[in-house]
Amino acid sequence: MCMEALKEDKIGSEPSGRLIGVRVAFNVYIKSGGYFMILRAESCARIDSKYYFMAVDINVFYSVNIDTHELLYEGNIPNEDVDMYRGAKIIGYHRDLVFIPLNSKYVSIYNVDIKEWKQIEVQNLETFENDKFFSAYIYKDKLFLIGASYPAIMILNLKDYI
């Protein structure tokens, strides 16, 4: 989904060929001021004229403005190590980004307007060290987290947290 949407908005993207479990990373190509940047990402979400990406190898997320092609470092998921990839997927939900935990301790929610984090501690999540959830979907304000090593589909009502 991200690759097709990025091409429509004139920001290049292609699969990098790196397989991560059941997921494939992709490169994002940004041309700005005569320079080319290549960023490795795995998931993205769009809110207004910005795409938000989670870096592949570290706990960093950034945005690209599709109108100006400006790249902006947005931050990292709080209460997590910076030197390890933490997310599995980013989902846009109204004015928030929902980060689905792959190697993270929490479901993290970031509001793009006030730049504030909320974190939802998931019961018994600490017993699964890595690959907790590999995907998620939002339907009628409910977040459905699809387990990888976590042995269930978890449902969270986002209205309770946002």
N, CA, C and O of each residue as an XYZ file, in Angstrom:
648
protein
N       0.805     -1.178      0.000
C       0.000      0.000      0.000
C       0.859      1.258      0.000
O       0.591      2.177     -0.773
N       1.879      1.324      0.841
C       2.725      2.509      0.921
C       3.428      2.773     -0.397
O       3.497      3.916     -0.848
N       3.951      1.725     -1.019
C       4.715      1.914     -2.247
C       3.851      2.514     -3.347
O       4.291      3.431     -4.039
N       2.641      2.021     -3.521
C       1.762      2.535     -4.567
C       1.363      3.973     -4.272
O       1.363      4.812     -5.173
N       1.028      4.266     -3.035
C       0.619      5.616     -2.664
C       1.771      6.603     -2.833
O       1.561      7.726     -3.292
N       2.965      6.199     -2.474
C       4.112      7.083     -2.622
C       4.382      7.407     -4.082
O       4.718      8.546     -4.407
N       4.243      6.437     -4.960
C       4.458      6.683     -6.387
C       3.432      7.666     -6.923
O       3.762      8.520     -7.745
N       2.185      7.553     -6.464
C       1.152      8.493     -6.885
C       1.494      9.911     -6.459
O       1.157     10.866     -7.158
N       2.160     10.057     -5.317
C       2.517     11.375     -4.802
C       3.927     11.794     -5.211
O       4.487     12.728     -4.637
N       4.497     11.116     -6.191
C       5.788     11.477     -6.782
C       6.966     11.339     -5.820
O       7.975     12.029     -5.961
N       6.834     10.454     -4.854
C       7.954     10.098     -3.988
C       8.261      8.658     -4.306
O       7.393      7.798     -4.157
N       9.471      8.369     -4.739
C       9.806      7.029     -5.196
C       9.896      6.025     -4.069
O      10.246      6.361     -2.938
N       9.576      4.793     -4.396
C       9.672      3.719     -3.429
C       9.774      2.404     -4.179
O       9.179      2.232     -5.243
N      10.521      1.495     -3.623
C      10.598      0.161     -4.205
C      10.999     -0.832     -3.141
O      11.623     -0.449     -2.151
N      10.655     -2.111     -3.315
C      11.072     -3.110     -2.334
C      12.590     -3.189     -2.294
O      13.245     -3.102     -3.333
N      13.145     -3.352     -1.115
C      14.599     -3.433     -0.995
C      15.083     -4.864     -1.156
O      16.282     -5.107     -1.288
N      14.161     -5.805     -1.146
C      14.556     -7.196     -1.252
C      14.897     -7.808      0.091
O      15.217     -8.995      0.161
N      14.837     -7.036      1.151
C      15.165     -7.563      2.472
C      13.898     -8.103      3.113
O      12.957     -7.357      3.382
N      13.884     -9.380      3.352
C      12.737    -10.018      3.973
C      12.957    -10.043      5.478
O      14.002    -10.488      5.952
N      11.981     -9.570      6.218
C      12.066     -9.573      7.676
C      10.917    -10.437      8.160
O       9.788     -9.959      8.268
N      11.179    -11.676      8.447
C      10.104    -12.583      8.836
C       9.119    -12.691      7.693
O       9.482    -13.129      6.601
N       7.885    -12.302      7.926
C       6.876    -12.324      6.870
C       6.666    -10.936      6.270
O       5.733    -10.728      5.495
N       7.533     -9.987      6.627
C       7.385     -8.612      6.172
C       8.524     -8.237      5.235
O       9.611     -8.809      5.321
N       8.289     -7.295      4.356
C       9.322     -6.846      3.422
C       9.563     -5.365      3.637
O       8.627     -4.565      3.640
N      10.815     -5.010      3.814
C      11.184     -3.611      3.947
C      11.200     -2.965      2.567
O      11.318     -3.659      1.557
N      11.082     -1.642      2.518
C      11.190     -0.941      1.248
C      12.024      0.312      1.431
O      12.152      0.838      2.536
N      12.589      0.782      0.329
C      13.372      2.011      0.336
C      12.481      3.156     -0.114
O      11.667      2.998     -1.024
N      12.637      4.305      0.524
C      11.924      5.508      0.133
C      12.949      6.460     -0.456
O      13.939      6.788      0.198
N      12.723      6.906     -1.684
C      13.639      7.817     -2.359
C      13.053      9.221     -2.349
O      11.926      9.439     -2.793
N      13.818     10.154     -1.844
C      13.362     11.531     -1.761
C      14.388     12.415     -2.452
O      15.569     12.385     -2.105
N      13.949     13.194     -3.419
C      14.846     14.130     -4.089
C      14.499     15.521     -3.595
O      13.363     15.977     -3.721
N      15.493     16.183     -3.034
C      15.270     17.516     -2.486
C      16.534     18.336     -2.642
O      17.604     17.914     -2.203
N      16.430     19.487     -3.253
C      17.578     20.374     -3.394
C      18.750     19.746     -4.121
O      19.901     20.038     -3.796
N      18.487     18.898     -5.087
C      19.564     18.261     -5.832
C      20.143     17.033     -5.164
O      21.045     16.405     -5.719
N      19.650     16.669     -3.984
C      20.151     15.510     -3.264
C      19.116     14.398     -3.297
O      17.912     14.652     -3.340
N      19.595     13.180     -3.275
C      18.745     12.001     -3.181
C      18.944     11.388     -1.806
O      20.085     11.209     -1.378
N      17.878     11.065     -1.109
C      17.975     10.358      0.158
C      17.282      9.020      0.010
O      16.236      8.920     -0.632
N      17.861      8.001      0.599
C      17.232      6.685      0.625
C      17.011      6.311      2.079
O      17.960      6.242      2.860
N      15.769      6.074      2.441
C      15.413      5.701      3.801
C      14.759      4.334      3.773
O      13.893      4.069      2.940
N      15.171      3.469      4.682
C      14.590      2.129      4.743
C      13.429      2.145      5.726
O      13.572      2.541      6.882
N      12.295      1.711      5.243
C      11.087      1.705      6.057
C      10.340      0.406      5.820
O      10.690     -0.389      4.948
N       9.302      0.211      6.620
C       8.518     -1.004      6.462
C       7.033     -0.733      6.408
O       6.294     -1.461      5.746
N       6.593      0.287      7.084
C       5.181      0.595      7.131
C       5.024      2.098      7.092
O       5.917      2.832      7.517
N       3.902      2.558      6.588
C       3.656      3.994      6.607
C       2.172      4.260      6.785
O       1.327      3.399      6.539
N       1.884      5.462      7.213
C       0.509      5.929      7.336
C       0.474      7.366      6.848
O       1.433      8.116      7.029
N      -0.637      7.747      6.227
C      -0.768      9.106      5.730
C      -1.824      9.853      6.526
O      -2.928      9.355      6.743
N      -1.463     11.066      6.962
C      -2.402     12.005      7.565
C      -2.162     13.340      6.865
O      -1.059     13.885      6.906
N      -3.194     13.849      6.233
C      -3.114     15.076      5.439
C      -2.038     14.921      4.361
O      -2.072     13.964      3.588
N      -1.100     15.841      4.304
C      -0.089     15.802      3.243
C       1.225     15.171      3.707
O       2.266     15.378      3.084
N       1.182     14.413      4.780
C       2.394     13.771      5.290
C       2.243     12.255      5.338
O       1.204     11.715      5.718
N       3.323     11.595      4.936
C       3.467     10.163      5.176
C       4.383     10.003      6.382
O       5.403     10.685      6.488
N       4.021      9.107      7.285
C       4.832      8.801      8.466
C       5.372      7.398      8.310
O       4.640      6.482      7.937
N       6.670      7.223      8.599
C       7.357      5.950      8.427
C       8.050      5.553      9.716
O       8.477      6.406     10.495
N       8.157      4.243      9.935
C       8.987      3.702     11.008
C      10.233      3.132     10.359
O      10.140      2.336      9.425
N      11.404      3.533     10.849
C      12.655      3.018     10.303
C      12.738      1.513     10.539
O      12.144      0.983     11.478
N      13.479      0.842      9.677
C      13.560     -0.616      9.739
C      14.421     -1.113     10.894
O      14.014     -2.027     11.612
N      15.586     -0.539     11.086
C      16.557     -1.130     12.010
C      16.634     -0.473     13.381
O      17.252     -1.026     14.291
N      16.021      0.696     13.547
C      16.107      1.395     14.830
C      14.749      1.968     15.204
O      13.832      2.021     14.384
N      14.638      2.390     16.438
C      13.409      2.973     16.970
C      13.372      4.462     16.607
O      13.614      5.319     17.456
N      13.071      4.757     15.356
C      12.981      6.125     14.861
C      11.819      6.192     13.884
O      11.640      5.298     13.057
N      11.029      7.259     13.981
C      10.031      7.455     12.932
C      10.157      8.862     12.391
O      10.584      9.783     13.087
N       9.775      9.007     11.133
C       9.960     10.269     10.433
C       8.805     10.477      9.480
O       7.996      9.578      9.252
N       8.739     11.683      8.921
C       7.662     11.998      7.988
C       8.240     12.617      6.726
O       9.340     13.169      6.723
N       7.461     12.509      5.654
C       7.776     13.169      4.398
C       6.522     13.929      3.978
O       5.440     13.352      3.869
N       6.681     15.229      3.745
C       5.588     16.048      3.256
C       5.501     15.863      1.751
O       6.476     16.112      1.042
N       4.345     15.428      1.250
C       4.243     15.120     -0.178
C       4.191     16.375     -1.038
O       4.449     16.307     -2.240
N       3.863     17.512     -0.448
C       3.839     18.757     -1.219
C       5.230     19.353     -1.378
O       5.591     19.820     -2.459
N       6.019     19.336     -0.291
C       7.343     19.969     -0.313
C       8.492     18.967     -0.399
O       9.632     19.356     -0.654
N       8.205     17.681     -0.188
C       9.187     16.596     -0.104
C      10.153     16.798      1.065
O      11.246     16.232      1.079
N       9.751     17.589      2.023
C      10.564     17.825      3.209
C      10.547     16.581      4.098
O       9.492     16.015      4.384
N      11.723     16.178      4.518
C      11.885     15.058      5.429
C      12.037     15.601      6.839
O      12.812     16.530      7.069
N      11.301     15.027      7.788
C      11.353     15.508      9.157
C      11.489     14.331     10.115
O      10.696     13.391     10.079
N      12.502     14.396     10.970
C      12.637     13.427     12.065
C      11.549     13.758     13.078
O      11.500     14.874     13.596
N      10.679     12.799     13.362
C       9.568     13.025     14.279
C       9.878     12.574     15.699
O       9.348     13.140     16.655
N      10.724     11.572     15.849
C      11.063     11.105     17.190
C      11.205      9.606     17.240
O      11.431      8.946     16.225
N      11.068      9.077     18.445
C      11.107      7.634     18.643
C      10.043      7.251     19.667
O       9.530      8.099     20.397
N       9.726      5.975     19.706
C       8.719      5.497     20.649
C       9.309      5.599     22.053
O      10.361      5.016     22.314
N       8.655      6.327     22.967
C       9.208      6.506     24.315
C       9.222      5.205     25.112
O       8.502      4.254     24.806
N      10.056      5.193     26.132
C      10.192      4.060     27.052
C      10.689      2.797     26.360
O      10.439      1.685     26.825
N      11.394      2.974     25.247
C      11.951      1.860     24.486
C      13.392      2.185     24.118
O      13.762      3.355     24.020
N      14.204      1.155     23.914
C      15.566      1.361     23.446
C      15.532      1.975     22.057
O      14.679      1.626     21.241
N      16.456      2.887     21.786
C      16.516      3.530     20.477
C      17.195      2.631     19.452
O      16.907      2.728     18.259
N      18.091      1.759     19.899
C      18.914      0.991     18.959
C      18.275     -0.310     18.473
O      18.972     -1.190     17.967
N      16.968     -0.436     18.623
C      16.293     -1.640     18.145
C      14.975     -1.274     17.497
O      14.253     -0.405     17.987
N      14.666     -1.927     16.411
C      13.400     -1.710     15.712
C      12.250     -2.140     16.615
O      12.295     -3.222     17.200
N      11.222     -1.307     16.733
C      10.154     -1.571     17.691
C       8.782     -1.820     17.094
O       7.980     -2.534     17.697
N       8.487     -1.265     15.949
C       7.133     -1.335     15.429
C       6.943     -2.403     14.377
O       7.913     -2.870     13.779
N       5.720     -2.789     14.148
C       5.389     -3.704     13.062
C       4.604     -2.976     11.997
O       4.738     -3.258     10.806
N       3.782     -2.032     12.434
C       2.908     -1.339     11.499
C       2.504     -0.013     12.115
O       2.402      0.119     13.334
N       2.273      0.971     11.246
C       1.724      2.251     11.677
C       0.356      2.378     11.023
O       0.200      2.105      9.832
N      -0.629      2.792     11.802
C      -1.966      2.999     11.272
C      -2.396      4.424     11.622
O      -2.274      4.847     12.772
N      -2.897      5.160     10.635
C      -3.458      6.474     10.894
C      -4.890      6.332     11.387
O      -5.685      5.583     10.819
N      -5.206      7.054     12.440
C      -6.550      7.011     13.028
C      -6.909      8.439     13.434
O      -6.404      8.939     14.439
N      -7.751      9.082     12.686
C      -8.091     10.498     12.873
C      -6.805     11.329     12.843
O      -6.168     11.415     11.792
N      -6.411     11.931     13.940
C      -5.201     12.768     14.010
C      -4.081     12.048     14.766
O      -3.131     12.678     15.230
N      -4.200     10.740     14.884
C      -3.233      9.952     15.641
C      -2.577      8.899     14.766
O      -3.137      8.453     13.765
N      -1.375      8.516     15.171
C      -0.678      7.372     14.591
C      -0.656      6.283     15.645
O      -0.266      6.524     16.787
N      -1.072      5.094     15.268
C      -1.075      3.958     16.187
C       0.067      3.041     15.771
O       0.089      2.545     14.645
N       1.018      2.816     16.681
C       2.174      1.969     16.423
C       1.910      0.598     17.019
O       1.720      0.454     18.227
N       1.900     -0.398     16.160
C       1.606     -1.768     16.570
C       2.902     -2.412     17.049
O       3.900     -2.370     16.329
N       2.922     -3.006     18.238
C       4.173     -3.518     18.792
C       4.622     -4.839     18.169
O       3.914     -5.845     18.213
N       5.802     -4.800     17.598
C       6.464     -6.024     17.176
C       7.416     -6.435     18.298
O       7.301     -7.523     18.863
N       8.355     -5.546     18.606
C       9.317     -5.790     19.686
C       9.167     -4.772     20.805
O      10.073     -4.602     21.621
N       8.059     -4.116     20.845
C       7.815     -3.060     21.818
C       7.041     -3.605     23.018
O       6.456     -4.686     22.962
N       7.053     -2.839     24.091
C       6.323     -3.229     25.294
C       4.882     -2.725     25.296
O       4.061     -3.194     26.084
N       4.572     -1.771     24.415
C       3.281     -1.092     24.454
C       2.684     -0.942     23.054
O       3.392     -1.025     22.051
N       1.381     -0.722     23.005
C       0.751     -0.129     21.832
C       0.911      1.368     22.062
O       0.419      1.899     23.057
N       1.586      2.041     21.161
C       1.877      3.464     21.341
C       1.056      4.295     20.369
O       0.900      3.934     19.203
N       0.532      5.411     20.863
C      -0.316      6.294     20.061
C       0.282      7.694     20.114
O       0.552      8.231     21.188
N       0.482      8.276     18.926
C       1.107      9.594     18.805
C       0.147     10.547     18.111
O      -0.310     10.273     17.001
N      -0.162     11.668     18.762
C      -1.014     12.668     18.147
C      -0.145     13.616     17.335
O       0.771     14.233     17.879
N      -0.420     13.739     16.037
C       0.430     14.530     15.146
C       0.249     16.023     15.349
O       1.126     16.793     14.959
N      -0.852     16.465     15.943
C      -1.078     17.893     16.166
C      -0.369     18.400     17.421
O       0.333     19.410     17.374
N      -0.551     17.707     18.532
C       0.051     18.170     19.783
C       1.375     17.464     20.089
O       2.037     17.779     21.077
N       1.755     16.506     19.235
C       3.018     15.772     19.357
C       3.174     15.164     20.754
O       4.189     15.330     21.432
N       2.125     14.459     21.142
C       2.086     13.843     22.466
C       1.830     12.350     22.335
O       1.075     11.909     21.468
N       2.469     11.575     23.211
C       2.345     10.113     23.204
C       1.393      9.633     24.284
O       1.295     10.222     25.360
N       0.699      8.558     23.975
C      -0.030      7.752     24.949
C       0.425      6.324     24.718
O       0.632      5.909     23.577
N       0.579      5.578     25.789
C       0.992      4.189     25.644
C       0.033      3.281     26.399
O      -0.347      3.549     27.539
N      -0.343      2.207     25.732
C      -1.259      1.230     26.302
C      -0.457     -0.008     26.657
O       0.110     -0.673     25.790
N      -0.421     -0.299     27.931
C       0.275     -1.512     28.354
C      -0.649     -2.700     28.129
O      -1.789     -2.717     28.593
N      -0.147     -3.668     27.424
C      -0.938     -4.855     27.109
C      -0.589     -5.947     28.107
O       0.579     -6.294     28.282
N      -1.604     -6.477     28.755
C      -1.408     -7.492     29.785
C      -0.687     -8.715     29.221
O      -1.033     -9.204     28.146
N       0.307     -9.202     29.945
C       1.097    -10.393     29.617
C       1.960    -10.231     28.366
O       2.485    -11.222     27.858
N       2.121     -9.010     27.858
C       2.924     -8.797     26.658
C       4.409     -9.031     26.926
O       5.142     -9.439     26.026
N       4.851     -8.780     28.140
C       6.263     -8.939     28.480
C       6.736    -10.392     28.402
O       7.940    -10.638     28.341
N       5.824    -11.350     28.403
C       6.227    -12.754     28.308
C       6.640    -13.140     26.891
O       7.239    -14.195     26.682
N       6.320    -12.287     25.921
C       6.710    -12.526     24.535
C       7.781    -11.507     24.175
O       7.483    -10.327     23.995
N       9.029    -11.960     24.071
C      10.146    -11.035     23.886
C      10.106    -10.339     22.527
O      10.259     -9.120     22.459
N       9.906    -11.080     21.466
C       9.940    -10.516     20.118
C       8.753    -10.984     19.292
O       8.076    -11.956     19.630
N       8.521    -10.267     18.204
C       7.486    -10.625     17.222
C       6.115    -10.839     17.868
O       5.476    -11.873     17.672
N       5.680     -9.850     18.635
C       4.408     -9.970     19.341
C       3.221     -9.921     18.383
O       2.408    -10.845     18.342
N       3.126     -8.824     17.603
C       2.054     -8.660     16.635
C       2.669     -8.312     15.290
O       3.636     -7.553     15.229
N       2.123     -8.855     14.218
C       2.697     -8.530     12.919
C       1.780     -7.656     12.085
O       2.199     -7.140     11.048
N       0.542     -7.479     12.512
C      -0.363     -6.645     11.744
C      -1.506     -6.182     12.631
O      -1.693     -6.667     13.747
N      -2.269     -5.227     12.100
C      -3.433     -4.729     12.825
C      -4.337     -3.978     11.856
O      -3.907     -3.530     10.793
N      -5.592     -3.855     12.249
C      -6.586     -3.155     11.444
C      -7.517     -2.410     12.375
O      -7.734     -2.826     13.513
N      -8.065     -1.315     11.894
C      -9.056     -0.570     12.668
C     -10.398     -0.700     11.964
O     -10.516     -0.481     10.759
N     -11.404     -1.061     12.750
C     -12.766     -1.163     12.240
C     -13.700     -0.599     13.302
O     -13.743     -1.097     14.427
N     -14.441      0.434     12.946
C     -15.407      1.052     13.864
C     -14.789      1.382     15.222
O     -15.317      0.991     16.263
N     -13.680      2.094     15.204
C     -12.979      2.566     16.409
C     -12.360      1.451     17.245
O     -11.910      1.698     18.363
N     -12.332      0.257     16.731
C     -11.696     -0.853     17.448
C     -10.427     -1.254     16.708
O     -10.413     -1.381     15.484
N      -9.373     -1.449     17.473
C      -8.082     -1.876     16.934
C      -7.969     -3.386     17.093
O      -8.022     -3.905     18.208
N      -7.815     -4.083     15.977
C      -7.648     -5.531     15.971
C      -6.179     -5.818     15.740
O      -5.660     -5.567     14.653
N      -5.490     -6.352     16.769
C      -4.069     -6.676     16.677
C      -3.938     -8.159     16.367
O      -4.466     -9.005     17.089
N      -3.229     -8.466     15.290
C      -3.068     -9.843     14.839
C      -1.765    -10.390     15.411
O      -0.686     -9.872     15.122
N      -1.867    -11.424     16.212
C      -0.705    -11.968     16.904
C       0.256    -12.695     15.989
O      -0.142    -13.365     15.036
N       1.537    -12.544     16.301
C       2.590    -13.360     15.683
C       2.957    -14.400     16.743
O       2.466    -15.528     16.694
N       3.822    -14.030     17.708
C       4.066    -14.954     18.812
C       2.978    -14.830     19.883
O       2.745    -15.769     20.643
N       2.313    -13.671     19.941
C       1.188    -13.502     20.852
C       0.051    -14.391     20.342
O      -0.357    -14.248     19.190
N      -0.464    -15.290     21.155
C      -1.348    -16.350     20.648
C      -2.827    -15.971     20.509
O      -3.712    -16.780     20.785
N      -3.080    -14.733     20.081
C      -4.487    -14.334     19.995
C      -4.625    -13.121     19.092
O      -3.635    -12.490     18.721
N      -5.861    -12.805     18.746
C      -6.189    -11.518     18.138
C      -6.737    -10.656     19.265
O      -7.755    -10.982     19.875
N      -6.058     -9.571     19.529
C      -6.454     -8.692     20.622
C      -7.284     -7.548     20.059
O      -6.989     -7.042     18.976
N      -8.318     -7.137     20.783
C      -9.167     -6.033     20.352
C      -9.138     -4.948     21.421
O      -9.415     -5.202     22.593
N      -8.794     -3.725     20.992
C      -8.786     -2.569     21.888
C      -9.763     -1.532     21.339
O      -9.766     -1.248     20.142
N     -10.579     -0.977     22.207
C     -11.473      0.107     21.813
C     -10.671      1.404     21.893
O     -10.343      1.862     22.988
N     -10.352      2.000     20.743
C      -9.499      3.195     20.720
C     -10.158      4.391     21.388
O      -9.462      5.288     21.865
N     -11.475      4.423     21.433
C     -12.161      5.541     22.112
C     -11.832      5.588     23.600
O     -11.948      6.641     24.227
N     -11.427      4.467     24.163
C     -11.053      4.434     25.582
C      -9.696      5.092     25.824
O      -9.376      5.434     26.962
N      -8.901      5.272     24.782
C      -7.527      5.741     24.951
C      -7.252      7.073     24.275
O      -6.273      7.743     24.606
N      -8.100      7.466     23.333
C      -7.824      8.697     22.575
C      -8.908      9.722     22.868
O      -8.870     10.830     22.334
